Amino acid sequence: MNLTGEGFRAWRRIVGDYIVWQPAIQLAGIAAGLLFVNLMSTREYALYALASAAMTLLGLLCDLGISNSLLYFRREASIRRVSFDAYLRGAMWLRRLLLAVTAPLFLGVFSGLALSNGLGAVATYSGALIIIAGAWFQITAAIHLVTLRLAGRYGESYRAELVGAAARLAGAAVMAVSSMVYAVPALVAGALGSLLTARAAARRTGPGDSRQVVADPRPARREIVRYLVPTLPNALYFSFQSPLLAFLSAMFGEARNIAEVGALGRLGLIVGLLTGLIPGVIIPRLAGVLDERLYGRRYAQYLMLLGVCGLALVVSAYGWPGLFLALLGPRYRGLDSELIVTVAAASVGLVGGYCVAINQARGWLRWQPGALGVFALTQILLIAGLPLSTTAGVLAFNLVSAVVGLLVQLLINGVGFWRPG
């Protein structure tokens, strides 16, 4: 990476765009989430938290690493001097196909868990349909956002995201003013935000991006599938990790546990102010670094930066837990220790997510089946040994899982740099 002249100016522009726009996006999302926590009853928020977890699951099952694979194929297309456009179109087609396949699974899992906790049939089925519509919009948005970022148009991609985040926050404000503090209107606001982001990003995608047909996408689709096949077991398993806490709370606990885990998770989203750096800036920037020694140095620098930031957040949660919990309102007082565990798990997950993204971007995938085995065995033992009927037990499960995942992915990073072939 050239840090003088044009290279420095490009990097300064990228960082500047991130600093200006990404905090606004994340803060809008956090503000909307905290409004929902404070306004909704415990029962309504339990439904919303479970629906949000199910929405995350559906989004991940519709991706399975496809979006991250574009970072790899962008680098390969540059090296091989072939068109990247076909990969963008192939990724869009594959993600929409996965949505059609996974929607029935989503309906069954979400509806079964919600109804078993007495969260209401009408709200449950209405929410499920809204989430599926939102997933379609999110797929379109995601591909257009990747297109803009890989073209170096970070500011435009962030502004498109901000449109959606602002729509969600506006929806939360309308709910507060109108006293319509229910889960279904909140889900409508989320789907509307995804739609507006998709439209804004599509308008900004110009000639040379994904709308310009320059190659048959079918060979690119096959390449993407071949690239993903070794990672599919991992991708499928890890798709369930983000929503797993809500699902465990629903299976072993009750509505109160779902609400507490969901509310504390909103505070964990503070780490999201940093998480966006990974796919939004760090990995696309590293994709343009072809010198292996320089790549290794940049990798280590980013790793240390994310680690220090995560540690600072944990120390803050330990020192001032009341300040954090005040954001959730009076229904969630007394969760000091649970707060610290939540922030610690999110911070470890921040670094772990970076390591995973590096492995995917570099194609270091052959050790992933072994990593999956270690991770799955760990979680089986945790499920058998922890009191998952309590909020503390579910959060402990999350922290230990995050630590094991980080250690395994760090090991794969090390092997990849040591033996890149």
C-alpha positions, 0 to 999 in steps of 0.5 A: 500500500503506497502511503505517499502521494495518490495512495495516501490521498485515497486512503485518507478519503476512505477513512474520512468517509468512514468517520463521517458516515459510518458512525451516523449509520450505526448510531441511528441503528442503536438509537432505533433499537434502544427506543424499541427496548424502552417503549415495548413491553417485555412480551412485545420486545421478546417477539421483536428480539426473536424476529430480529434473530430469525431475520439475521438467520434468514439473511445469513442463510441467503448468503453463506459466504457469497458476498465475502467471496466477491472480495476474493474474486475481485482480487482474482479478476484483477490478477487474471485481467478478466471482467468482475461484472459477471461475478456480481450478477452471479452472486445476486442470482445465487442469493435470491435462489437461496432465499427461495429455498430457505424461506420455508425453513425460516417460517417453521423455525420462527413460527414454532419458537414464537408460538411455543412462547405464547407470543401470538399467532397473528403477530408471528405470521405477519412478522414472518412475511414482513421479514421475508420481504425485507430479506429480498430487499436486503439482498439487492442492497448488499450486492449494490453496496459491495459494488460501490465499495469495491469501486472505491466509492465508499462515501456513496455506499455509506450514504445509501446505508444511512438512508435505510438507517434513518428510515428505521429510526424515523419508524421508531420515532413514529411508534413512540409518538403514536404509542404503536409500540408493537413488534410488527410495526417495528419489523415494517420499519426494518423492511422499509429501511432495507428497501430504501437502502437498496433503491439508494444504492442502485441509483448510485451504481453507474456504468461499469458496475453491476448494471452493465452486462459485459459477460455471461454470469453462468460461468461465474456462478459456477466458480462462486459455487466451487469456491464456496463448497469447501466452506458450506458446512461451516457457513451453514453452521455459523449462520445459526450462531448470531441468532442462536442466543435468542433461540436458546432463550426461547427453547430453554427459557421464557419470554423474559429471557428472550427480552433480556438477551435481546436488550443486552444485545442492543448494547453489544451493538456498540461494538458495531461502530467498529465491526463495520470497519471490517467489510466496509474498509479493511478487507476491501483495502487489503484486497488491493494489496498484492505484496505478501509482506506488506499484506502481513504487516497490515493484517497485524496492525488491524488485528491489534487495533481491533483488539485494543478497541474491544478491550477498551469497551470491556473496561468501560462496561466494567467501570460504569455498568449503570451508565450502559444499563440506563440506556435500556430503561427500568425493565432491565436493571440489575444486569451488571454482570450480564452486561460485562459478559455481553460486551466481552463476547461482542469484543472477542467476536469483533476480532474473530470476525476479522480473522474469519474475513481474512481467511475467506478473502485469502481463500484459506479454507481447507482447515475450516472443516476441522475448525467447525468440528472443534467449535461444534464440539465446544458448543455441544459441551456448553449446551450440556453443562450450562444453565440455559434457562437463565440469561446468565447461562445463555450469555456465558455460552456466547462468550466461551463460544466466541473465545474458542472461535477466535483462537481457532481462526487465529490459528488458521490465519497463522498457518495461512501466512506461514504456508500460503500455498 
